[in-house]
Amino acid sequence: RERVVEGSAGGGMVRVLFNGLQEPLDVKIDAEVLQEEDPEFLQEMILAAIRQGLKKSQELAESERSKVTGRLNIPGLDKLF
């Protein structure tokens, strides 16, 4: 819950922050993007940043889970977290 990961697109012009519970925390859009890009391109960049951030958040959660369950080798235990 306390750790934060970032998904970005457009060279960092669009950034989305997620915590380890896959909850979005913040969206940051560079002002230049709003002035220069068409709405469809901006939408694509936002979706790309969300997908990347969500994937990183899921990887973070899995990594943290494996620290707890990796040594226990109990079937089904990983589904509880």
N, C-alpha and C positions, 0 to 999 in steps of 0.2 A: 504494500500500500504506500509506503514512504518513498520508494525508488521511482524515478521518472526517466522515461525514454522519449526520444523525439523521432518523429517521421518527418521527412522534408521532401520537397519537390521544387523544380525550377531553380536548382542551385541554392536552395535555402530561402527562396523568396516566399515560399509557403511552408509553414512549420506547424505541426500538431503534436502536443505533448500528452502522453498517457502515463498512468501509474501502472504498477505491476498487476493490478486487478482488471486490466483492459478498460479502465474508465478514462475517457478523454478529459483532460484538465484545461487545456488552453489551445487556441488557434491564433497564429500570428501570420498576417499577410502583409508583405512589403507594400508600401504605398505606390511604388512604381508599377507594380503588377496591376493595381486597380485602374491606373491611368492608361497603361499601354496595351494590355491584353484584352481580347474579346471574352465575353462571359463563358463561353463553352471551354476555352482553354483554361481559364481560371478554375472552373468546375473540375476539369480533368486533373489539374495540379492538386487541388484540395483532396480529391479522392485518392490520388497516388500517395500523398502525405499521410492520409488516414490509414491506408492499407499498410504502408511501411511501418508506421508507428504502432499499429495494432500487432503486426507480426513481431516487432521487437519486444513489445510488452508480453506477448505470449511466450516468446523465447526466454525472457527474464523470469516469468512465472514458472516455466518448466525447469529452468536451471535451479531456482530456489527450492522447488518441490523435490528435485532429485537429490539435493543436499540432505533432505530429511528422509525421503523414502528409498533412496538409492542403496543404502546399506542394509535395509530391512528385508527386501525381497519377499514381501507378503503379497500374494495375488489380490488385486482389486484395491489395494491401499492407495495407489496413485489417483483413483477416481474420487476419493474422499476430499482431496484438496483442490 
